[in-house]
Amino acid sequence: MAERMAGGEDRSPTEGFPPLVPPTDMQKPQQSCETTGQAIRARDPTALRQLVEDHLDPLFAFVFHRVDRDRVAAEEVVQETFLQAVRSAGRFRGESTAWTWICGIARKLILGRRRRVRRRAVPFSDLLLDSDEEIAQALSRIEHEEIPERILERRETRRFVGAVMSTLPPRYQAGLLARYRDGKSLEELARDANTTVKGAESLLHRARRAFADAFPIVAGRAIGGRR
Amino acid sequence: MSKDILERNLARLLARAYEPVTAPASLRTRCLALARAEQREPRRASRRAGRRVATMLVIAAAWLFLTRPARDVLAFARADGSVVAAGTLVSGRAVPSLTSDAGDALRLEPESVLAVHSEAGADVEVLGGAVLCEAVARSRGAATMRVAVAGSRLSPSPEGCRFTVLLVEDADMGPKSKSWLIGGSALAAGTAAVVVYAGSLQWEADAGGLTLAAGQTALRAPGQVPLAAQVAPPVAVTEPPPPEEARPEPQAPIRTAPPLSADQVRRLLASGERLDQVRAIDLLLQAATAEAAQLLAESLLACNDPVLAALLQEALAKLIGKQPELAQDLAQVFMAALTGSEADPGRAETAISGLAAMGIAAAEPLGAFLANRATAPEAAGRAASVLAELGGEHREVVAQKLRSGLEAALLVFDDPLAQDADRERTRKKTGSLAWLAGRRAAAEHDQLAQVLVDSLLRTGDEPQAGTLVWGLGHLTGVGLPERVRLLGTLLRALPAQKNGGIAQAWVRAAKALSTGVPPEQFAPMIDELASLYANDPNIAAKLTRLRTELGLR
């Protein structure tokens, strides 16, 4: 279910909202998703290059956490994903965002790879199976209780946060990082993303929601899986 | 309240427990190359435009057909036979091999990216990683497969050529090493290296050309700054040039590189940056000392990178060619790795590949290793596998090593002080030697069968005899005359064999050798023996069993 969240932005009420990009790229002029979709469909070289530039890091993180944190395997899948995306760009209908589209390609490749290496599909929730229940409990109550200090120091927590972040659309990730890690104000966020303060606030709200929803789902499953 | 807690938790988690995962620079380069290659593909803006383009293409095709150049255009297909369209970018991970309609073969390393009929005007263009190319021989006048790399072109000779092209991408280099290696200037399209295994090729670049023959390696395209010059720091222009009349003759921009210590070279090899590694290998080849040989061997043993391993193996082969006396030093390093590699099969495999790269130079130490009583059976098996892969021109050497290995094994069974563990180890080693014989080409089987039969006739150990018979059974290439001769040898020796188990092994050996031999060629021998030993019931029983085994009445 957590994986489905990546596609959740399809149902976003503000589909035309300019996508947030990682902080270093925030000054770049943004295109609307529709425009981007048309350009990709038309196999516009600039759009394809932009597709790679905008999605490489998030896609790498997305894949990395789904191939048992194997960097070599992640590189293989990501390269093949972009190869397939470039080849089938003409068939990109633009009904979903580019992120959802390439994640779909990557998912198929990951599943194919698992079949090839004859490994069982590792559910995302298994991430916590090697950690203790205390972490799962703490993270599942992220909206209700302060996370204890000792939990923040745990290696499993870091892996879990990385994995959950990787399920979010890139603009949600960028928004959360800019606001909560880099401490940017809403005005700065809006300016960087070339939108209004209201728009930035709305995006942050949805990003927080997606992040918070992922934790109890995954943590709950992990707890249930052990019982 | 809930929002406040969530925001606080988010801030703490993202600030303290979030480790961003970013794609490596090399992956970025490769993926951007994929997007760039798409620029070469025709766009499909609309159906009408498509029809217009199709019409134009038909006209263009007709025009191309009418005014076609003399050179044939090669078509490339994947392993499943599907044709790769011109302009397609091929990733080594997805497509490990391609074959041209002329029979040329391309084997792509997983990291490699290749463009088919790219804008470079060649049949294929290597855009990243390493590609093994096998250009088949052409009839006189027919053009061969042309390969573009780093703005230069490789043209194999019409007699055919087998070579590897390696492109070190610009993005793979750190700014520090880039500045250090090339004196602050920039590489436009990466650095290419070519290794030729068989045949020859011409490497052309804007700055000139060079011919590479079998066994030669070029670590840069013609005109690229030589590595020796790359080592030297850039020359600061602080003084006016000398007057015209005093100016010395122009010289090649090669300057003496400051000598590097073994540690520095080791660090270069371990740097993870291809250009550093290539440079270190170049320096070791120039040095060509025992220390350099040892460094190459140790680096190969510690190497997990297939491209670097291939470069190191090539360098080892070149070093042995240049300084044959280094073979012993090198072999000792690999042998030590083989001996101590029980817990590390990967290291053993690498040691074998290192020995294999040494070729015939490794035969002598390998033979001694096999004959050594203390050699572990697993290591002996790996050593045997190297001998098994030596070329047919070394058949005499292989047969001699097989013989010395088996003779050493026989001595163990003759030694009254040998322990049970020694004998057990020797039996296993005999298995490796028998296996080695079976792995050699059929043309060598006559000679190797003789070696096995000689040992079979001398051994007093039943399990060893059984293993030797098993080895004989795998020598399917033994010719009819040799089969008859060896059968005769065995039959004549059979009556004198007192050990029932060994005699039974000989009978099985005779059966194996009789395959394909008409019964009339050996039946009279058995009849003769039967009449000679008619009064000896034991021998009569053996001969009866033999007749039964051989299907004689």
Interface residues (C-beta under 8 A of the other chain):
Chain A: A42 R43 D44 P45 L48 R49 L51 V52 E53 L56 D57 L59 F60 A61 F64 H65 R71 E75 E76 V78 Q79 E80 F82 L83 V86 A89 G90 I142 E143 H144 E145 E146 I147 L152 T157 R158 V161 G162 M165 S166 L176 L177 Y180 R181 R208 F211 A212
Chain B: S2 K3 I5 L6 E7 R8 N9 L10 A11 R12 L13 L14 A15 R16 A17 Y18 E19 P20 V21 T22 A23 P24 L27 R28 R30 C31 L32 L34 A35 R36 A37 E38 Q39 E41 R43 R44 A45 L89 S91 R93 A94 P110
